[in-house]
Amino acid sequence: MYTSGAKRWSIGGGLWALSALLLRVQLIALQRPDEYSLTHIAISDLGVTSCGVSADGGAQARTV
């Protein structure tokens, strides 16, 4: 499907704006002291289906 050049530019600009918003949200989330950490929480925690204490192979135990 062919889209016009102007439409592609507007879609691309919208995606750039959303990425800037995502960066701001991540920086705000990092300000919470014990809620979120880029270095200590694995992305795979997003798939956890139950609450409790978890430790991945020798890593420090954490509540998920």
C-alpha positions, 0 to 999 in steps of 0.5 A: 500500500502506498502512502503519500510522502506528507502522511509518512512525515506526519506519522514519523513526526508523531512517533518521534513525539511519542518517543520523547514522551516515553523518555519523560515518563521513564525519568519520572518513574525512576524518581520513585525510590523503591518502585522501579529500577533500570538496573535491578529489575529485569524486563521479564518481570512484566510477564509475572502472573502472581505476586511474591518474592522472586530471585533469578539465579543468585540475584538479590530477592525482590518483590514482584 
